[in-house]
Every structure is written in C-alpha cells, then in structure tokens.
C-alpha cells in the first residue's frame, strides 16, 4: 500500500517591510512521505519570502521537472521559479533559460560545501537569486511544527522575525547571489 502525503494548513501573517508587502497568507501544503520536516518548513518559508500574487506549490518531489513553487503568466510561461535545498547547478541553469526569474533558498547539511563549489559558476546566470536559509531557524520551526501552522513573519533589513507558538525566532537571510553579480 502506498503511503499518502500528510496535509498541513498554514496561516502566515506576512509583514515584509523590505518589499512593502503585507499579506495574510492561507495555504494548504502536502508533505510527501519521503520529505523531511525541515524541507517542509523550508518550502513554506520560501513561499512566504517569495510571495507574490499567483505563487503556488507544485507537485514538487512527485514531479522531478517542476520546482517547489512557481508563478505562471496567463500565457502559461513560468514567470517565477522557486527552488528549496541544494539542486544540481545544471537544473538551475536550465530553469533560468525557461523562467523569467529563478530564486533558490539553500538549506541542508551540505549547504556550505554546495555554495563553495557552485556559486562561482552560477554567478553567470543573469536571472538567478540565491538566499541562504538559517539552519537554526529551520530547526526551531521543525520543533514547533503542527498540522495547523500559524506563523507571524516580519522581514526587515534582511532579518527574519518569525513568531510561532508564542516564541519569536530571529535569523538573517543572507543574499548569496543576485542578478547581475
């Protein structure tokens, strides 16, 4: 018998001072049986950090040719492609050829090694932005993970302030690569 995904319902009060975006996000996200809790919270955090109208979760792990999140235009073309984790650089370069904008939120136990090895070569990709998600922040979110997620996220000056179950977690969001340099 195949294992079924676990469904999480999230409400995120987003105050992104840096982008002047203030939203109350409500989303349902499925956790694939092979997905770690860390990856799930990283995907949800990426959703809030990259949020714009029309951004949706894809089939993700279940569909290897799709990102974790995307926003398509009325013509069906991918406007925004969002990845989480440590994908192969060729995957990012390929997605950059087909999407207007690509954002990667790096996370995982080999993150620093991945960044050393791949950032220099990826710097030539003109529409790629890469951020580093803080491992301690992700761990704090995993420790407080419930099926009904209620976050209050404020982003100001490149710092995240995330309140969950009465505790505020704080972390920086380093920009590792931006278009044009």
C-alpha positions as CSV (number, residue, x, y, z in Angstrom):
1,X,0.0,0.0,0.0
2,X,1.4,3.4,-1.0
3,X,1.9,6.0,1.7
4,X,-0.1,9.1,1.5
5,X,1.0,12.7,2.0
6,X,0.4,14.5,5.3
7,X,-1.6,17.7,4.8
8,X,-0.7,20.9,6.7
9,X,-2.8,24.0,6.8
10,X,-0.9,27.2,7.3
11,X,-1.8,30.8,8.0
12,X,1.0,33.3,7.8
13,X,0.8,36.9,8.8
14,X,3.4,38.4,6.5
15,X,4.9,41.8,7.1
16,X,7.7,42.2,4.5
17,X,8.9,45.7,5.2
18,X,11.8,45.2,2.7
19,X,9.4,44.6,-0.2
20,X,6.5,46.7,1.2
21,X,4.2,43.6,1.1
22,X,1.7,43.0,3.9
23,X,-0.5,39.9,3.4
24,X,-2.4,37.3,5.4
25,X,-1.5,34.1,3.5
26,X,-3.6,30.9,3.8
27,X,-2.2,27.8,2.1
28,X,-2.5,24.1,2.3
29,X,0.7,22.2,1.7
30,X,1.2,18.4,1.4
31,X,4.3,16.7,2.9
32,X,5.4,13.8,0.7
33,X,6.1,10.6,2.8
34,X,9.8,10.9,1.8
35,X,10.1,14.6,2.7
36,X,11.8,15.7,5.9
37,X,10.1,18.1,8.3
38,X,13.0,20.5,7.7
39,X,12.3,20.5,3.9
40,X,8.6,21.1,4.5
41,X,9.2,24.2,6.7
42,X,11.8,25.4,4.3
43,X,9.3,25.2,1.4
44,X,6.7,27.0,3.5
45,X,9.2,29.7,4.5
46,X,10.2,30.1,0.8
47,X,6.6,30.6,-0.1
48,X,6.3,33.5,2.4
49,X,9.6,35.0,1.4
50,X,9.0,34.9,-2.3
51,X,5.3,35.6,-2.1
52,X,3.5,37.4,-4.9
53,X,0.1,37.0,-6.3
54,X,-0.3,33.7,-8.2
55,X,2.6,31.9,-6.5
56,X,1.6,28.2,-5.9
57,X,3.1,25.0,-4.7
58,X,3.8,22.4,-7.4
59,X,3.9,18.7,-7.2
60,X,7.5,19.1,-6.1
61,X,9.2,15.8,-5.2
62,X,6.4,13.9,-7.0
63,X,7.3,15.7,-10.3
64,X,11.0,16.0,-10.9
65,X,10.7,18.5,-13.6
66,X,8.9,21.1,-11.5
67,X,10.2,23.5,-8.9
68,X,8.9,23.7,-5.3
69,X,6.9,26.8,-6.2
70,X,6.1,28.7,-9.3
71,X,4.0,31.5,-10.7
72,X,2.9,31.3,-14.3
73,X,1.7,34.0,-16.6
74,X,-1.7,34.0,-18.5
75,X,0.2,32.6,-21.5
76,X,1.4,29.5,-19.4
77,X,5.0,30.7,-19.3
78,X,6.8,30.4,-16.0
79,X,7.4,33.9,-14.6
80,X,8.9,32.8,-11.2
81,X,10.6,29.5,-10.4
82,X,11.4,28.9,-6.7
83,X,13.6,26.0,-5.5
84,X,14.5,24.9,-2.0
85,X,17.5,22.9,-1.0
86,X,20.7,22.1,-2.9
87,X,19.7,21.3,-6.5
88,X,22.2,20.5,-9.3
89,X,23.6,23.6,-10.9
90,X,22.5,22.4,-14.3
91,X,18.9,22.2,-13.1
92,X,19.1,25.9,-12.1
93,X,20.7,27.0,-15.3
94,X,18.0,25.1,-17.3
95,X,15.2,26.6,-15.3
96,X,16.8,30.1,-15.8
97,X,16.6,29.6,-19.5
98,X,12.8,28.9,-19.3
99,X,11.7,31.2,-16.5
100,X,11.8,35.0,-16.2
101,X,13.2,34.8,-12.6
102,X,14.6,32.0,-10.5
103,X,15.1,32.1,-6.8
104,X,16.9,29.4,-4.7
105,X,16.7,29.2,-1.0
106,X,19.6,27.0,0.0
107,X,19.4,24.7,3.0
108,X,20.6,21.3,4.1
109,X,23.5,19.7,5.8
110,X,25.9,20.2,2.9
111,X,24.9,23.8,2.2
112,X,28.3,25.4,2.8
113,X,30.1,22.9,0.6
114,X,27.5,23.3,-2.1
115,X,27.8,27.1,-2.0
116,X,31.7,26.9,-2.3
117,X,31.5,24.5,-5.2
118,X,28.7,26.0,-7.2
119,X,28.2,29.7,-6.5
120,X,31.1,30.9,-8.6
121,X,29.8,29.1,-11.7
122,X,26.2,30.1,-11.1
123,X,27.1,33.8,-10.9
124,X,26.9,34.0,-14.7
125,X,23.2,33.2,-14.6
126,X,21.6,36.5,-15.2
127,X,18.1,35.9,-13.6
128,X,19.1,33.8,-10.6
129,X,18.8,35.0,-7.0
130,X,20.1,32.8,-4.1
131,X,19.5,33.1,-0.4
132,X,20.7,31.0,2.5
133,X,18.1,29.8,5.0
134,X,19.4,29.6,8.5
135,X,19.7,26.0,9.8
136,X,18.9,27.0,13.4
137,X,15.7,28.8,12.3
138,X,14.6,25.8,10.3
139,X,15.3,23.6,13.4
140,X,13.3,25.9,15.6
141,X,10.4,25.7,13.1
142,X,10.6,21.9,13.0
143,X,10.5,21.7,16.8
144,X,7.2,23.7,16.7
145,X,5.7,22.0,13.7
146,X,2.0,21.2,13.9
147,X,-0.6,20.2,11.3
148,X,-2.2,23.6,11.8
149,X,0.6,26.2,11.3
150,X,0.2,29.7,12.5
151,X,3.2,32.0,11.8
152,X,3.7,35.7,12.1
153,X,6.6,36.7,9.8
154,X,8.3,40.1,9.7
155,X,11.1,40.8,7.3
156,X,13.1,44.0,7.9
157,X,16.6,44.9,6.8
158,X,17.3,41.3,5.7
159,X,16.4,39.9,9.1
160,X,13.5,37.5,9.7
161,X,11.4,37.6,12.9
162,X,9.1,34.6,12.9
163,X,6.7,34.1,15.8
164,X,5.3,30.6,16.3
165,X,3.5,29.2,19.4
166,X,4.4,32.3,21.4
167,X,8.1,32.2,20.6
168,X,9.9,34.6,18.3
169,X,12.8,33.2,16.2
170,X,15.2,35.6,14.6
171,X,17.6,34.9,11.8
172,X,19.3,36.8,9.0
173,X,18.6,35.9,5.3
174,X,21.9,36.2,3.6
175,X,21.7,37.1,-0.1
176,X,24.4,34.9,-1.8
177,X,23.8,35.8,-5.4
178,X,21.7,38.4,-7.2
179,X,21.1,39.0,-10.9
180,X,24.0,40.9,-12.4
181,X,26.6,40.0,-9.9
